[in-house]
């Protein structure tokens, strides 16, 4: 990691963490965390990475899967390959073309209920099964052609392109693709 970005904790692509993770550094997830992830700096869910049922940090970047509450104290960014199945609480949301959210987006400064409403709706095991099924079956680009989000963090972000919704077969529903990561044509 570059000197100006400090240290980080990495969860490898073949690693599954069952339990909560709290860190005072960036948390970069290439694998899976079945529990709450809290960082005082940033949480980055790389393409192929999975987290849930809650993520909280000043900056949250999702290029993989996040299921449950995503709380970005300063901002949440969902990349072209990012999927959020749950609610997002942040004052600033960046949704790149191709990224998807199925849930509420709350940008009024309020946070999730302290009762853990999303945990009651989705158990950690159900989230893990959904996300793990998507990871196993999803087509993955060769590693040589992919650039991790964490490796470019700190560089000037690409220009923001307005999101133009695609015509859906069933208006009002957001197509996150099936569990294999494919979208119906």
Backbone torsions as a table, in degrees:
resi	resn	phi	psi	omega
1	UNK	NA	144.6	-178.3
2	UNK	-63.5	150.9	-176.0
3	UNK	-59.4	-36.7	-175.8
4	UNK	-75.6	-6.2	-176.3
5	UNK	-104.8	-3.5	178.5
6	UNK	76.8	-156.7	-177.6
7	UNK	-98.1	172.0	178.3
8	UNK	-153.0	159.0	173.7
9	UNK	-108.3	128.0	179.6
10	UNK	-112.3	133.9	172.7
11	UNK	-104.7	112.5	-173.7
12	UNK	-65.0	162.3	-174.6
13	UNK	-63.5	-23.8	179.4
14	UNK	-103.1	11.5	-176.2
15	UNK	-101.3	136.1	174.3
16	UNK	-121.2	122.0	177.5
17	UNK	-105.4	121.9	176.2
18	UNK	-105.8	101.5	-177.6
19	UNK	141.1	177.0	-176.1
20	UNK	-83.1	149.4	177.0
21	UNK	-125.0	126.5	176.2
22	UNK	-126.9	133.8	-176.8
23	UNK	-146.8	152.4	173.6
24	UNK	-104.2	31.8	178.5
25	UNK	-150.5	173.9	177.2
26	UNK	-61.4	140.5	173.1
27	UNK	-113.6	118.0	-178.2
28	UNK	-112.3	121.1	-173.6
29	UNK	-110.6	109.8	172.0
30	UNK	-97.6	-23.1	-178.6
31	UNK	-101.6	-129.3	-176.4
32	UNK	-138.6	138.3	173.3
33	UNK	-123.3	116.7	176.5
34	UNK	-98.0	78.1	-178.4
35	UNK	168.6	-179.3	-179.9
36	UNK	-75.6	136.5	177.1
37	UNK	-118.8	119.8	-179.8
38	UNK	-127.8	131.0	177.3
39	UNK	-134.2	147.5	177.0
40	UNK	-84.0	-4.8	179.6
41	UNK	-123.0	-67.1	-177.5
42	UNK	-158.1	150.0	169.5
43	UNK	-120.6	126.1	-179.7
44	UNK	-121.2	116.4	178.1
45	UNK	-99.5	105.5	-176.3
46	UNK	-72.4	163.5	175.4
47	UNK	-56.0	123.4	-175.9
48	UNK	97.6	-14.4	178.9
49	UNK	-86.4	154.8	-178.4
50	UNK	-139.6	136.5	175.8
51	UNK	-138.6	156.9	174.4
52	UNK	161.0	153.0	20.4
53	UNK	-98.4	5.5	179.0
54	UNK	-154.2	140.9	175.6
55	UNK	-131.7	134.2	179.3
56	UNK	-144.7	128.8	177.9
57	UNK	-168.8	165.2	173.5
58	UNK	-58.3	-41.8	177.6
59	UNK	-125.5	127.2	175.4
60	UNK	-122.6	125.4	177.8
61	UNK	-118.9	125.3	-178.0
62	UNK	-116.4	112.7	173.7
63	UNK	-112.7	-9.3	177.7
64	UNK	-113.7	-128.0	-179.1
65	UNK	-117.0	137.1	169.7
66	UNK	-130.9	126.7	-179.4
67	UNK	-121.0	123.6	-177.6
68	UNK	112.3	-158.0	-178.2
69	UNK	-74.9	133.8	172.9
70	UNK	-118.0	114.7	-176.9
71	UNK	-114.4	111.7	176.4
72	UNK	-109.0	106.9	-175.8
73	UNK	-60.9	-36.7	177.0
74	UNK	-107.1	-44.6	-178.9
75	UNK	-163.6	156.9	172.5
76	UNK	-126.6	132.9	176.7
77	UNK	-122.3	130.3	175.8
78	UNK	-115.5	118.1	-176.0
79	UNK	-80.5	-176.6	-178.6
80	UNK	-58.8	-29.5	-177.8
81	UNK	-103.9	0.8	-175.4
82	UNK	-78.6	144.4	177.8
83	UNK	-135.4	129.7	175.3
84	UNK	-121.4	121.7	177.4
85	UNK	-112.2	84.2	-176.1
86	UNK	156.6	-168.1	-174.6
87	UNK	-94.8	145.4	178.3
88	UNK	-115.9	130.0	177.1
89	UNK	-121.6	113.3	-178.1
90	UNK	-166.0	151.9	173.8
91	UNK	-80.1	-18.0	-177.0
92	UNK	-140.3	122.7	-179.7
93	UNK	-119.4	131.1	174.8
94	UNK	-116.4	115.1	-179.6
95	UNK	-118.3	109.3	-179.1
96	UNK	-81.6	154.5	-179.1
97	UNK	-56.6	123.6	-178.5
98	UNK	107.1	-25.8	177.2
99	UNK	-71.5	156.7	-176.5
100	UNK	-143.6	148.9	177.0
101	UNK	-132.4	131.1	171.2
102	UNK	-123.1	98.9	-175.6
103	UNK	155.8	-170.4	-179.7
104	UNK	-89.6	148.6	172.0
105	UNK	-117.7	119.2	-177.4
106	UNK	-115.4	118.2	-176.6
107	UNK	-122.4	23.4	-176.8
108	UNK	-99.2	10.1	178.5
109	UNK	92.3	-9.8	177.9
110	UNK	-83.0	156.3	-179.4
111	UNK	-111.5	-179.4	177.9
112	UNK	-67.2	156.4	178.5
113	UNK	-61.2	141.7	-178.2
114	UNK	-73.4	-5.9	-179.6
115	UNK	-80.4	-6.1	179.9
116	UNK	74.1	47.8	-176.3
117	UNK	-57.7	-38.0	-178.2
118	UNK	-71.5	-29.6	178.5
119	UNK	-66.3	-33.3	178.0
120	UNK	-70.7	-33.4	-178.9
121	UNK	-75.2	-44.0	-178.2
122	UNK	-124.5	124.6	174.2
123	UNK	-81.0	158.1	179.8
124	UNK	-59.9	-36.9	-180.0
125	UNK	-65.9	-40.0	179.5
126	UNK	-66.5	-41.1	177.7
127	UNK	-62.0	-46.4	-178.5
128	UNK	-61.6	-41.0	-179.9
129	UNK	-65.5	-42.9	179.8
130	UNK	-63.6	-48.6	-176.5
131	UNK	-70.3	-40.2	-180.0
132	UNK	-64.2	-39.5	177.2
133	UNK	-62.4	-39.9	179.2
134	UNK	-67.0	-39.3	-179.6
135	UNK	-65.5	-43.3	-177.2
136	UNK	-64.7	-40.5	-171.6
137	UNK	-94.5	-12.5	-175.5
138	UNK	-70.4	135.9	175.2
139	UNK	-69.2	135.1	-176.1
140	UNK	-121.5	132.7	177.0
141	UNK	-68.7	150.2	177.1
142	UNK	-56.2	141.5	-176.0
143	UNK	-57.1	-31.8	-178.3
144	UNK	-63.9	-28.4	-176.5
145	UNK	-93.6	-6.7	-179.3
146	UNK	-98.2	144.2	173.9
147	UNK	-113.7	126.4	-179.3
148	UNK	-71.2	148.9	179.2
149	UNK	-63.6	-41.2	-176.9
150	UNK	-66.0	-26.8	-179.3
151	UNK	-74.4	-20.6	179.9
152	UNK	-107.2	2.5	-180.0
153	UNK	-62.6	134.4	-179.3
154	UNK	101.2	-17.9	175.5
155	UNK	-80.3	166.5	178.4
156	UNK	-64.1	127.0	-178.1
157	UNK	-69.4	156.0	177.9
158	UNK	-67.1	158.5	179.5
159	UNK	-62.0	145.5	179.8
160	UNK	-79.2	126.4	180.0
161	UNK	-105.1	131.6	179.7
162	UNK	-59.2	139.2	179.4
163	UNK	-85.6	123.4	177.5
164	UNK	-108.3	115.7	-177.7
165	UNK	-63.8	140.7	175.1
166	UNK	-82.8	152.3	177.1
167	UNK	-67.5	128.2	-178.9
168	UNK	-101.4	149.8	177.5
169	UNK	-65.1	-33.4	178.8
170	UNK	-123.9	96.3	-177.1
171	UNK	-55.0	142.7	179.3
172	UNK	95.8	-14.0	178.6
173	UNK	-108.7	138.8	178.3
174	UNK	-96.0	127.1	-178.6
175	UNK	-87.1	105.7	175.9
176	UNK	-90.0	-0.9	-174.8
177	UNK	85.2	164.9	178.0
178	UNK	-81.3	-179.0	-176.4
179	UNK	-63.8	-15.7	178.9
180	UNK	-85.2	-3.5	179.1
181	UNK	89.7	-3.2	179.0
182	UNK	-87.2	149.7	172.4
183	UNK	-104.4	140.9	177.4
184	UNK	-69.6	143.5	-178.0
185	UNK	-85.6	NA	NA
